[in-house]
Amino acid sequence: MVVGIFALAGSSTDQSCRWSWLALVWIAVSGYAAAQGTIVNIRSWGGGYGGTPESALRFSCAPTLEGSSDDRCQQFRAVLAAARQQNPASSGNAMGITPQWLAANVDDAARHDLPESTERHAPAQIALFRSAFMNASLTNELLKYFCCHTDDYPHARIQVFDQNMGTISLDSDSQNVFMIPWNLEENGKRALVNDRAIGDALYKILPKGFANRDRIGGINLREKYSDAVLYHIRAQWDMAGSMNSLGARFQELNGRFIVVESSIAGIGSVDTDGYGWWGKARLPNTSVRGEIGFFFPMSGNKPPSLKAFNSQIDGLIGRVQSIPWLTRYITAHKSAHVELRFVNDRSLSVKARTDLIADLRNNGKPSLADRVARECASCVFLEIQDGPDTWPWWLGFLNGGWSRWIVFPNGDMLLWHYQGWDALGYPALLTRSWDYYGWKGVAIMVRPNGVVAE
């Protein structure tokens, strides 16, 4: 029969040739599958930063997949059985994350998966982590933190050739643990499958060093789950850690204002760079709705001094409240929100003041730069979120913009940068601006009565 097809291919039209070659390939594959029973091809490549070399595995199950006693064939029967369940929904149960799994893994997670050695963590942090880890009602919510990453493109392809079952394909490009979901194609139909049993069985089949083997087998499931728990509780975790490290200093600030965010870490922003205590404290009941955003540099674990903060903060808040147009605006627009910045020993930090002066000079505002240099050892720096209720109705679906303002000792306010439609109603449409790392720079001066200075 093969000779006849070659003769037909050599004496027919191009279209006939193509069909003849396809027939030859089909007969060859079918004949080989019949002789070898069930043929399984597994390929995997990519994944990780820079990718991994391609790996391939091919084996046959004779006389059939069901009838073979080969260990790999027995494991692959489990792969197909799980795939044919066709579970389209991703869930903790699909990954085997059950209350029993949580209880069996929480001790190792608390011992090995926290950011630093256990001795450096506050007891409250460890208790918080264990409680969240064991909370089975959080599991499905935590799964959203499992994926995805840039520069990580794993691929796995499985093909089964069988004379009776035909061709079955199972493939995944998922970064997720166990590479779920998998796509099953059988008898011309496709289905999405979420079941760790596929990865469990494949892991036993694949040799060590096979591309993406550990991912397919879910080897880092506990670590991934711990990372998701830490991400979910990050704000509470940081708060508990800073309370423990700062002790009386934390209570000193929290006694005057309610601290709503707190962390000891390195940070970089428009007005600070370095390691220290940063966070937010809610402003007291004032006409200006918002928070104090603070950063106090630290050397090692020594708590910072709050002397400058305590001596200045009431006056700074009072100055902001005394600006008539600003208090009217904040009162009228419920989604507008003020953050009064305080870094080290002042509101407008040395870094922000230096960058502000340079930005003004570079963009043709030398007189304003000179005024900042003269007066702004005692200026107030505000970052204000301008809610969507201040925008035209047809832009209401967008998030509010942000703006940065400098408050001078006499109550004048300099609009430095803004994002969004406008900044508290300023500037006028078509005002010239310049780019500042994605923000619009304008340097518009607004008097305490709300009038723009010429």
N, C-alpha and C positions, 0 to 999 in steps of 0.2 A: 504493500500500500504506500509506503514512503517513497519507493522508486516511482510509482505512478504519479504522485504529487509533484515530484521534481520534474517529471516529463511534462506535466501539465503547465507547471510554472515556466518551463523553458519555451513552450510553444504557444502561449496564450497572450492576450493583451495585457497591458500594465494593470488594469483593474483586476483581471483574473489572477494575475501574479500575486497581487496583494491578498486576495481572498485565499489563494492557495497557501501562501506562507502562514496566514493566520490559522488555517486548518491544520497545517503541519505542526505549528506551535501547540495548538490545543490537543492534538493527538499525542504529541510528545509528553506534555505535562500530564495528560490523563493516563497515558500508558505508564509513566513513571510512578504516578500516584497509586495506580492499581497494583504495580509491582511492589511499591514500598509501603503501602497502607496509607496512613495519614502523614502528610508532610507539614511541618511547622517551621516557618521562617520568622525570626525575631531580629529587628534592627533598632538601634537607638543611637542618637547623636545629639550634639548641642548640650546646653545646660551649663550653668556656672558662668563666671566672668571669663570671656574669651572662648567658651565652649569646650567640649571634650571630643576626642577622636571618636569616629564612628565604630560601633561594635556590632557584630552580627553573630547569630547562632542559628543553626539549621539542624533539625533532627527529624527522624521518622518514627512512626508508631505502627508496628505490624502485629497482627494482620490488620487491625484497625485501631483507632484511638481508644475506643471502649474496650477492646480485647487485649491491649498491650499491658504487659506487666512491668515495663520500664518505668523507673521512678519519675522521670521527667514527664512521661505521658500521663501518669497518674496525677501529677501536680497540674498538668495542663487541662485535664478534665475539670479540675476545680476552677481554673480560670474561665473556661467556657460556661460552666454552671453559674458562676457569679455574674458573668456578662449577660447571660440570658435572663437574669432577673429583671433587667431593664429598669433600674431605679433611677429616675431622672432628677430626684431632689437631693441636693447636698445637705447633709446634716451631721451632727455629732455621732449619731448611731451608725451612719454610713462609714465613718472613720473608726468605729469601735470605741469612741469616747463615751463611755457609759459611766454611771456612778461608781461601778466597781473598778473601772480603769482609773478614774480620778483618785479613788482611795488608795489604789496600789501604787500610784506614781507621785503623790503629793510630797512625800518625805524626800525622795530623790530630787524632785524639782526644787524644793526649798533649800536643799543642801548644795546643789550643783548649778542651778540655772539663774540665780540672782546675779545682778550686775557685778557685785564685788564679793569679797569673802564675807561669810555670815557674821563674823565678829564685828564688822563695821556697820551692820544694819541694826536699826532700833528694833526692839521687841515688837513695837506697834507695827512696823513695816512688815516683819515676818508674819505676824498674825493676820494682817491685811491680805498679804499674798496668799497664804494658805486658805483663808476664807473664800477669796475670789476663785482660786483654783478648784476648790471643792464644790462651788456653786454650779450644779448641773444645769440650772435654768439659764446660765450665761453662755453655755457652750455654743449654741447655734449663732449667737451674736458675735462670739469671738472668732468664728471661722472666717469672717470677712477680713481679718487682719493677716490671714495666712498667705495671701497673694496680693499683689504681684510685685515683681522687681524688674528694673531695667537691666539690660545686658545679660539676660537669662532666658534662653530660648530652647528648652528641652524638646526632644521629639522621640516618640517610640511608635513603631509600626509592627504589627503582628499579622501574618497571613497564614491561613490554614487551607491546605489543598486536600480534599478528600473526595473519592469517587462517588460516595453516597451523599455526603453533606454538601458537596460543591465547594466554593471558595468562601471563606469567612474572614473578615478583616476586623481588627481591633486596633485603634490608634488613639494617641493623645499628644497634645502639644502643651499640656498644663504644667504650670510651675508648682502646683499644689502638692501637698504630701500625698503619697501613693499615686501621683499623677492623675488623680481624679479631677474632672469626669473623663471617662473613656467613651469613644464613639464606636459602636458596634454596627457592622454592616453584614447582614445575612439574608439570603433569599431576596435580594433587591430592596430590603428595608433597612433604614438606619434608626438607631436608638441611642440615647444618652444614658450612660451608666455611672452611678456613684456607688462604689462598693470597694472597701479596702481589701476584700478577699481576693480580688484580681491581683493586687500588688503583693499580698502575702504569698500567694502561690508562685507568682513570677519570680520573686526574690529567691525562692528555693531552687528554681530552674536555672537562673542566670549565674554564670561563673563570677568569681571575685574580679573586680576591675572592669566589669561590663559597664558601659556608659549609662549613667543615671540609675544604676542598680539600687543604690541606697535611697534615692528619692522614690523610686517605684515601690520599694519595700517599706517606706515610711519609717526609716531608721531614726530620724530626728523628730518624730511626732511629739515626744514629750517636750523637747526644747522649743519647738515651734509653738506649742500650746502655752508654755511658760512665757514666751515673748509676747504672745497675744494677751495674756493676763496682765503682764506688766504694762503694756501699752494702754490697756483699758483702765487700769487704776493709777496711771502715771501721776495725775494731779494729787490724789490722796497720798500716794507713795512719797512724793517729793515733800508734801506738807508734813507728814509724819517724820521724815528724815531731818528736815530743818528744825522742827520743834525739838527733836532730841538733841541735835548738835548745838543749837543756839541757846537752849534753856531759858534763862531769865531774860536774855536779850529779845527773844521772840515774844515772850509775855509782855515785855516793856512796850513793844510796838502794838501788839494785839490788845493791850489794855486801853490804848487810846483810840485805835481804829480796828475794825474787824478785818483781819488778814484773810483774803479769799484765795490767793495764790502765793506759794512760797517754795523756793528751791535754792539749793546751794550748788552752783555749777558754773562752767564757763559760758559766757554769752557775748554775742556781738549784735549791736543794733546801731541806730542812727546817732545815739548819744553815749554809747559805752562799748568797751571791749575789755574782756578780762574775766577773772574768776571771782566769785563772791556770792552774796545773798541777794537774790532778786525776787520780785513778786509784785502783788497788787494788794492794796488795802482800800476798803470802801470808804468814800468820803462820808462824813457825818451828814445829818439831815440839813442840807443847805439848798440854796436856790439853784446850785449847779450840780446836776446829776452826774455821778461818775466815780472815779477811783484815783488813788495815788499809785503811780507806777514807780517802784523804787529799785535802786541797785546800790549796794554797799560793798566795796571791794574787801576781800579777805586775804590774809596771808596764812596759808595752811588752814587749820581748823579753829583759829582764834576768832571769837565773835567780834564783829565790827562795833565801833562806837556809834551811838545814835545822837550824840550831843548836838551836832550841827542841825540834824533833822528836827529834833525836838525844839530847838530854839527858833527855827524859821517857819515850820510848816503851818502854824496857825495864821501867821501873817500872809503867807503865800495864798492860802485858801481865801482869806479875806480880800486880797487884791483881785482875785478872779471873780469873786461874788460881787465886787463893787463896780464891775463893768456893765453899764445899763443894757446895751444892745445884746450882749452875750447872754445875760440872765433872761431877758425877754425871749430870745431865740430858743434857748434850752427848754424853757417852760412851755413854749408853744409847740415844740416838736419833740414828741415823746420818745422817738427812737434816736435822737441825738445824744451822744455820750462822751463825756470829757475824761481824759486821763492826764492828770497833773504829774509831770515827770520830776523825779528827784534822784540825783546821782551823786553819791559820795557826800559832798558838803554843800550842794547847791541844786537849783532846779535846772537851769540851762548849763549843762556840763561843759567842762573844758573842751572835750572833743567836739560836741555839737556847736559850741561857740566858734571854735577854730574853723570848722567846716562851713559854718554859716557865713563867716566873714569872707572866706575864700570864694564861696559860691556867689556872693553878691558882687565882689570885685570882678570875677570872671564874666559876669553877665551885665556889666555896665551900670552897677548900682554903688559907686564908691562912697557917696554921702551916707547911704544907709549902712554900709560896712563900717564907716567911721563911727556912726552913732552906736552901733552894736559894740564896737571896741571900747567906747567910752562908758556906756551905761550897763552893759549886760553881765557884769559880775553878779547883779541882783535881778536879772530878768527871770520871768517865769516861762517855762517851756510846756506847751500843751499839745497833745495829740487828740484830735476829736473825730469820732465816727459820726458821719452825717447820714442819718437813716433815709430809707426810700420814701418816707412820707414828705420829704422836702423836694422831691423830684416831680416832673410832669407825670400825669397818670399813666402815659404810654411807656414810661420807663420804670414803672413801679415794680416790675418783675426782677429788676436788677438789685444786687446788694448795694448797701450804702457805701459812700466813698469815705476817704480819710483825709484829714488835713493837719498840717503842723503850723502852730502859731507861736509867736514870741510876744510876751506881754511886757511892755516897758514900764518903768517905775511910775510914769504919769498916766498909765491906763491905755496908751496907744497899743494896738495889736498889729503885728506884722504877719501877714499870711506868707509863709515861706514856700511850702509845697502843698499840693493836694492831688488826690486821685478821685475819679468819678465825674459826675455831672458838674458839680460846683462844690464850693466849700462854705457852708452856712449862708448861702445866697451870694457869695462873692466868688470869683471876680465877674465883671461884666462879660457877656459873650464876646468872643473874638479878641480878648485881651492877649497880648503877646506873652508867650511862655517859653521856657526852655526845659530840656529833659534833665532829670536828676535821678538816675538809676530807676527809671520807670515812673517817677513822679513828675508832675508839672510844676516847674518853678516859676513864681510870678512876682514875689516881693511887693505886695500891695499893703499899704499902711491904712488901717481903719481906726478912726478916732473913737473915743469912748462912747460918743453918741451914735456911732454906726456909719458916719459919713466917711467916704474914702478921701484921704488926703491927696491933694494934687502934687 
